[in-house]
Amino acid sequence: MTPDLTKQVLTPTAETVLARRYFLKDSAGNPTETWETLARRVADAVAEVDRGQENYNQLREEFFNVIYKLDFLPNSPCLMNAGTDLGQLSACFVLPVEDSMDGIFTAIRNGALVHKTGGGTGYSFSRLRSKNASVRSTQGVASGPLSFAAVFDAATETIKQGGKRRGANMGVLRIDHPDIMDFITAKEDQEKFNNFNFSVGITDVFMQAVEDDAEYDLVEPSTGEVTKTLEAREVFEKIIDLAWHNGEPGVLFIDSANRDNMTPQLGEFEATNPCGEQWLLPYESCNLGSINLANFVVNGSIDYDRLEQVVKTATIFLDNVIDCNRFPIPEIEKMTLKTRKIGMGIMGLHDMLIQLEIPYASEKGRSVSAEVMSFIRSIAEQSSIELAHTKTPFPAYDPQVNNYSARRNAALTSIQPTGTVSMIADCASGCEPYFSIVTIKHVMDDDRLMMVNKYFESVARKEGFYSEELMSKVADSGTVIGHEEIPGKWQEIFRTAQDILPEDHIRMQGKLQKSGVDSSISKTINLPNSATREEVKLAYISGYKLGCKGLTVYRDGSRDHQVLNTKESSEKKQQATVSTAGPVKQILPDTLDAKRYRVKDQQQKSVYIIVCFDENEKPMEVFAKFPFDNQIDLKDKSTMWTTTCRLVSLALRFNVPMDEIIKQLDRSSGHMLDLPAQLSKLFKSFMAGTQAGFSSTCPECSGVLRFEEGCETCHDCGYSKCA
């Protein structure tokens, strides 16, 4: 098969992400690859498994073509490490945490080895005895799961995954563990467990108790004895309250997952990978890859013939990855080879629906999406059965236990986050809708760089409603909804994540889960900042009833600031001293609503910015506060920050236009410990109509972190907090 070497044109963002994260580099840090040579490196390494086979050369070229043309991309460790000395190609791992000091620290060691090679780990702490439970060997008492989770977190902090990817963990505790209330509230303080996503393992028994307004039992894992009973609804309300507060803990419906366990003879699921889409048995790993659905729409229809060919090629590719992989520890290799699980996913779902002119939030949008996912699952299974004939079934396959045809892979599909790879492919991530249609980047000399969704720009120009003024209005408002220049049809088709009702997010996840996903789905249920706790509760209950295996909700801005429990006293009223002909300084009441934002100074020490708002939620004053443990060189720092805050507050109270304040702050950026830059980002978020993305600043490029697919991701450089 002759490769198609028509040059693949990548976006500037894709080129930046590749150069920064994926291309091999020389000793000076300069990239030594292009997209073509990277695709060739990966294809050759994975095809090597079949060297000597009759179809070797054909497979090698098919692998190259699907990657190079951006029809299919494997997970980041594969793109980074295939064909290199490291050679660890999997993204997802679950490691057991046994109830002994040896078991706990073995898990910490193994996790460090996984992180070092670029993987993310999931741990269930449910086997650990509860806080204050007796320890016979020492005649003492246990410190509980959270104390050891903190040790895991500290160990992760020291691992820098080859300089490319951070360590990331999922921590799971069953709802019936005696320490569950401590676990639920563990991340209320956002300074703690920063290398973990926490999720509660929810059982059917618990959900039934919630519905019945009944009590349920807490069971000590070391003895199996019931230690206490709790009111299920009170516990559920606490989960809801914390999820509303900052999105954690998430929930994992552990019984729903185990009903779909394809190898129950090997054990039960206890945990997932960091983003929740891969349920894995202890020591299992999974390599992932995603079909770019944006590339399969031709003349308003889905090209199922070409999609079938790409899915077949991708299934063989992912199966080959298992055999050419270099696993971090022997236990993982043994278990992975026993079940040979793969995670075939998707990206560009919203791109596909836009091209088909179908709204994401419509019933038709969900039906078409489910139809495509079911087709992918069917072709992947057919290909896996064929591989079982030409090679062998996965070794743990037992026809007396496993009620399905012999195949090469125990699990086939999942829908995972595709943050950085979807940036390379220039499409929407995973099964998520686009987060924004038009964005503004502020560059040097006060210029504003407008970035418009390629489909929206094409439609707007074709339909005659494109204008720079309209694009700027869409960027500032954060939505296409409500702009009279945009026809209603296109407003619906280009609805973004926060324009879509929570129930429509959940319906999409539930529909995809039932249609063709073996494992689970990483998806964020976006809620507006004004969402109530009751809406969060309805989201969790709906997700459970629709068959979802896990759920993450995110209320816009909830991780970016913490609302103060009491109203802070503002500065005392000041009398205006200007003439009636000049500007008038606004007189403030004795009390104002305030919000606190945590930022980092140039020494990476925490500083808090407190913003006071009037009754119209307009910023009126800003203050900088230094925590007690950040007193080094406080005098000079405090003077500079305080002076800046006073001047900005004065400008706000004299009603200086926000964009003028931002211009001055941007010009001062880089000086005075960079407070102007921090304030500028905050005010830009206010002008855009959302406070998302202020404190959640990318640590690598200072871009905005967006919370989607269960993780904070930078759409500028590809950084992901969840690796």
FITORKOL-349892 format. One record per residue (C-alpha): residue in three letters; x, y, z. Coordinates in steps of 0.25 Angstrom, whole numbers, plus 5000, padded with zeros to 4 digits. Example, Ala and Ser with C-alpha at 12.3 -4.5 7.8 and 13.67 -1.06 7.14 Angstrom:
residues 2
Ala504949825031/Ser505549965029/
END
This chain:
residues 723
Met500050005000/Thr500650134996/Pro500650245007/Asp499950375004/Leu500950475007/Thr500050595004/Lys500650695014/Gln499750705026/Val499550845030/Leu499450865045/Thr498950985052/Pro499951085060/Thr499351025073/Ala499650885068/Glu501050915064/Thr501350985078/Val500750865086/Leu501650765077/Ala502950845079/Arg502650865093/Arg502250725097/Tyr502350615087/Phe503550645077/Leu504850575081/Lys505950675084/Asp507450695083/Ser508350715095/Ala508050865094/Gly506550845095/Asn506250875080/Pro505250785073/Thr505850685063/Glu504550635058/Thr503350675049/Trp501950625049/Glu502250535038/Thr503550475045/Leu502750465058/Ala501650385051/Arg502650295044/Arg503350275057/Val502150225064/Ala501550145053/Asp502850075051/Ala503050035066/Val501649985067/Ala501649905054/Glu502949835058/Val502149735066/Asp501649675052/Arg503049685045/Gly503149555037/Gln501649545035/Glu501149555021/Asn500349675024/Tyr501449745031/Asn501749855021/Gln500349885019/Leu500049905033/Arg501249995035/Glu500750085024/Glu499250085030/Phe499750115044/Phe500550235038/Asn499350285030/Val498350285040/Ile499250365050/Tyr499850455040/Lys498450495034/Leu497950515048/Asp496850405046/Phe497350335059/Leu498250375070/Pro498850285081/Asn498950335095/Ser500050435099/Pro501050335105/Cys501050255091/Leu501250375083/Met502450425092/Asn503050285095/Ala502850195083/Gly504150165077/Thr504950225088/Asp505850155099/Leu504750175109/Gly503650105101/Gln502550115112/Leu501250135103/Ser500050125113/Ala499350245120/Cys498450175130/Phe498850085142/Val498150035155/Leu498949995166/Pro498449915179/Val498649975193/Glu498749865203/Asp498449885217/Ser499849865222/Met501049965223/Asp501749875213/Gly500549875204/Ile500450025205/Phe501850065202/Thr501949965191/Ala500750035184/Ile501550165186/Arg502750115180/Asn502050055168/Gly501250175166/Ala502550255165/Leu503050165155/Val501750175147/His501850335148/Lys503250335144/Thr502950265130/Gly501750355127/Gly500550285133/Gly499450325142/Thr498950235154/Gly497650195161/Tyr497650155175/Ser496550095184/Phe496750125199/Ser495550045203/Arg496349925208/Leu497050015218/Arg496550005232/Ser495850125238/Lys496450235246/Asn496650185261/Ala496350045257/Ser497249945265/Val498549895259/Arg498949765266/Ser500349755261/Thr500749885269/Gln499649895279/Gly499350025274/Val498250095265/Ala498250125250/Ser498350265245/Gly497350235233/Pro497350245218/Leu497450395217/Ser498750405225/Phe499350305215/Ala498750375203/Ala499550495207/Val500750415206/Phe500350365192/Asp500150515189/Ala501450555194/Ala502250445186/Thr501450485173/Glu501950635175/Thr503350595174/Ile503250515161/Lys503350595148/Gln502950495138/Gly504150515129/Gly503950665129/Lys502750645120/Arg501550595128/Arg501250615143/Gly500850505152/Ala499350495154/Asn498450405163/Met497050355165/Gly496750335180/Val495450245182/Leu494750215195/Arg493550135196/Ile492250205202/Asp492150095213/His493650115218/Pro493550175233/Asp494450295229/Ile493550335217/Met493150465223/Asp494650515225/Phe494850465210/Ile493650545205/Thr494150675211/Ala495650645209/Lys495750745197/Glu494950855202/Asp496250925205/Gln496750935191/Glu498250945196/Lys498150795199/Phe498350665191/Asn498650745178/Asn499150625171/Phe497850545173/Asn496450545168/Phe495550485179/Ser494350405176/Val493350335185/Gly493050185181/Ile491550185181/Thr490750055183/Asp489350015179/Val489049995193/Phe489350135197/Met488550195185/Gln487350115189/Ala487550165203/Val487550305198/Glu486250285191/Asp485650215203/Asp486150325213/Ala486750205220/Glu488050185228/Tyr489150095223/Asp490350025229/Leu491850065230/Val492749935230/Glu494149925236/Pro494949865224/Ser495949795234/Thr494849715241/Gly493649725232/Glu492849775244/Val491749885244/Thr492349995252/Lys491250105250/Thr490050145242/Leu489750275235/Glu488650345229/Ala488850325214/Arg488150455210/Glu489050535219/Val490350475214/Phe489850495199/Glu489550635203/Lys490950655208/Ile491450595195/Ile490550695187/Asp491050815195/Leu492550785193/Ala492350755178/Trp491550895177/His492650955185/Asn493850915176/Gly493450795167/Glu494050695177/Pro493850585181/Gly493250525168/Val492450395168/Leu492750255163/Phe491550165162/Ile492350035166/Asp491249935164/Ser490849985151/Ala492349965146/Asn492449825152/Arg491149785145/Asp491949805132/Asn493249745137/Met493649655125/Thr494549565134/Pro493849555147/Gln494649425150/Leu495949515152/Gly495249605162/Glu494449725164/Phe494649875160/Glu495149965171/Ala495650085164/Thr495850155151/Asn496950235145/Pro497150385148/Cys496050435139/Gly495050325142/Glu494750265128/Gln495550135130/Trp495150035141/Leu496249935143/Leu496549825152/Pro497749835161/Tyr499049835153/Glu498349855140/Ser498749955130/Cys498050005117/Asn498550075105/Leu497650175099/Gly497350235085/Ser496350325079/Ile495650335065/Asn495550475060/Leu494050485056/Ala494250615050/Asn494950555038/Phe493750455034/Val492750555029/Val492650565014/Asn491550655007/Gly490650655020/Ser490750505022/Ile491650405031/Asp492550325022/Tyr492350195029/Asp493250115019/Arg494450195022/Leu494150195037/Glu494050045037/Gln495450035031/Val496050135041/Val495450065053/Lys495949925048/Thr497349985047/Ala497250055060/Thr496849925067/Ile498049855062/Phe498949965065/Leu498449975080/Asp498549825081/Asn500049835076/Val500349935086/Ile500149835097/Asp501249745091/Cys502249855088/Asn502049925102/Arg503049925112/Phe502349915125/Pro502749995138/Ile502749865147/Pro502549715145/Glu501249705152/Ile500549805142/Glu501149735130/Lys500649605135/Met499249655137/Thr499149735125/Leu499549625116/Lys498549535123/Thr497349625119/Arg497949715107/Lys496949825109/Ile496949945100/Gly496150075100/Met495650115086/Gly495050255088/Ile494650375080/Met494950525079/Gly494250625070/Leu492850585073/His492350725073/Asp493150755060/Met492350635054/Leu491050685059/Ile491350835054/Gln491650785040/Leu490350705040/Glu489650825045/Ile489050755057/Pro489050825071/Tyr489850755081/Ala488750765092/Ser487650705083/Glu487050575083/Lys487550555069/Gly488950595073/Arg488950485084/Ser488350385074/Val489350405063/Ser490550405073/Ala490050275079/Glu489850215066/Val491350255062/Met491850195075/Ser491150065074/Phe491650055060/Ile493150075065/Arg492849975076/Ser492349875066/Ile493449885057/Ala494549885068/Glu493849755073/Gln493849685060/Ser495349725058/Ser495649675071/Ile494949535068/Glu495749525055/Leu497049555063/Ala496749445073/His496649345061/Thr497949395054/Lys498649405068/Thr498049355081/Pro496949405090/Phe497349485102/Pro497849375112/Ala496849395123/Tyr495649375113/Asp494849255119/Pro493649215110/Gln492949155122/Val492949295130/Asn493049395119/Asn491749405111/Tyr492349455098/Ser493149415086/Ala494549385087/Arg495349515084/Arg496649575086/Asn496349675096/Ala495449675109/Ala495049815107/Leu495049905095/Thr494350035096/Ser494450155105/Ile494250305104/Gln495550375110/Pro496050515111/Thr496750565098/Gly497250695103/Thr498550705096/Val498350605084/Ser497050675080/Met497850805080/Ile498750735070/Ala497550695062/Asp496850825063/Cys495550775068/Ala494650775080/Ser495150685092/Gly494550545094/Cys493050545094/Glu493050695100/Pro492450805092/Tyr493350925089/Phe493651015101/Ser493651145093/Ile493351185079/Val494151315079/Thr495251345088/Ile496251465090/Lys497651455093/His498351585098/Val499751595091/Met500851695091/Asp500551845089/Asp499151835094/Asp498751755081/Arg497551655082/Leu497651535074/Met496351475071/Met496251325070/Val494951285063/Asn494451135062/Lys494751095048/Tyr493251035045/Phe492651165051/Glu493451255043/Ser493151175030/Val491651175033/Ala491651325037/Arg492351365024/Lys491551285015/Glu490251325022/Gly490751475022/Phe490651505036/Tyr492151505039/Ser492751635044/Glu493951665054/Glu492951745063/Leu492051615064/Met493251525067/Ser493751625078/Lys492351625084/Val492251475084/Ala493651465090/Asp493251565101/Ser491951495104/Gly492551355104/Thr491351305095/Val490651315082/Ile489251305089/Gly488551435089/His489251515077/Glu488151555068/Glu489151555056/Ile489251405057/Pro488051325051/Gly487451235062/Lys487751105055/Trp489251135056/Gln489151185071/Glu488651045074/Ile489650975066/Phe490851055072/Arg490351045086/Thr491551025095/Ala491750945108/Gln491251045117/Asp490051085108/Ile489550935109/Leu488650895120/Pro489250795130/Glu488150695127/Asp488550695112/His490050675116/Ile489650555125/Arg488650505114/Met489850505104/Gln490750425114/Gly489650325117/Lys489350305102/Leu490750285099/Gln491050185111/Lys489850095107/Ser490150095092/Gly491550055091/Val492550075102/Asp493049955110/Ser493750035121/Ser493350175124/Ile493350325119/Ser494150445124/Lys493150555123/Thr492850685130/Ile491450725134/Asn491650875132/Leu490750965141/Pro490651115142/Asn491251185154/Ser489851215158/Ala489451065159/Thr488851015172/Arg489150895180/Glu487850835176/Glu488250845162/Val489550765165/Lys488750665172/Leu487850645160/Ala489050625152/Tyr489650515160/Ile488250445162/Ser488050455147/Gly489350405143/Tyr489150285152/Lys487850255146/Leu488350265132/Gly489350165134/Cys490650255135/Lys491750185142/Gly492350315148/Leu492050465148/Thr492750595149/Val492050725151/Tyr492750865150/Arg492050995154/Asp492651105146/Gly493751175154/Ser493551085167/Arg495051045166/Asp495551185163/His495051255176/Gln494451235189/Val493351315194/Leu493551375207/Asn492651325218/Thr492351465223/Lys492251595217/Glu493651665218/Ser493551805223/Ser493951905212/Glu494752035214/Lys493952135221/Lys493152235213/Gln493952345207/Gln493352475203/Ala493552515188/Thr494452635187/Val494352665172/Ser493652775166/Thr492252745159/Ala492952765146/Gly493952655148/Pro493852505150/Val493052465162/Lys493652355172/Gln492652255175/Ile492252245190/Leu492252105196/Pro491452055207/Asp491951995220/Thr491851855215/Leu492151785201/Asp492051645196/Ala493451595194/Lys494151475187/Arg495551425190/Tyr496551375179/Arg497851305181/Val498951335172/Lys500451305172/Asp501551415173/Gln502851395165/Gln503451315176/Gln502251225175/Lys501751265189/Ser500251285191/Val499651415191/Tyr498151445192/Ile497451555184/Ile496051595190/Val495151665181/Cys493951745186/Phe492651755178/Asp491451855178/Glu490051805177/Asn490151795161/Glu491351695163/Lys492351805158/Pro493751805164/Met493951925173/Glu495151895181/Val496351805181/Phe497251765193/Ala498451675194/Lys498651585206/Phe499851505210/Pro499651375217/Phe500351355231/Asp501351265225/Asn501751355214/Gln502451465222/Ile503851465215/Asp504251595209/Leu502851635213/Lys503051785215/Asp503551815200/Lys502551725194/Ser501351775202/Thr501651915199/Met501751895184/Trp500451805184/Thr499651895193/Thr500052025185/Thr499551955172/Cys498251905179/Arg497952045184/Leu498152105170/Val497352005163/Ser496252015174/Leu496252165171/Ala496152155156/Leu494952055159/Arg494252155168/Phe494352265158/Asn493752175147/Val494952165138/Pro494652075127/Met495051935130/Asp495751915117/Glu496652035120/Ile497051985133/Ile497351855127/Lys498251925117/Gln499051995128/Leu499251865135/Asp499651795123/Arg500751895120/Ser501251885135/Ser501251735134/Gly502551665138/His502851775148/Met502551785163/Leu502451635165/Asp501451625153/Leu500251665161/Pro499751745149/Ala499751625141/Gln498951545151/Leu497951665152/Ser497851675137/Lys497451535136/Leu496351545146/Phe495751665140/Lys495751605126/Ser494951485132/Phe493951585137/Met493851655124/Ala493651525117/Gly492451495127/Thr493051385134/Gln494051375146/Ala494651235141/Gly496051225138/Phe496651335147/Ser497351265158/Ser497351135150/Thr498551185142/Cys499451095134/Pro500751075141/Glu501551055128/Cys501051165119/Ser500151255128/Gly498951225119/Val497551195124/Leu497251055130/Arg495851005126/Phe495150895134/Glu494650785125/Glu494650635124/Gly494950635139/Cys496250705138/Glu496850845137/Thr497450865123/Cys498150985116/His497751005102/Asp498951085099/Cys500050995101/Gly499450855104/Tyr499750845119/Ser498850755127/Lys498750745142/Cys498250605141/Ala499450565131/
END
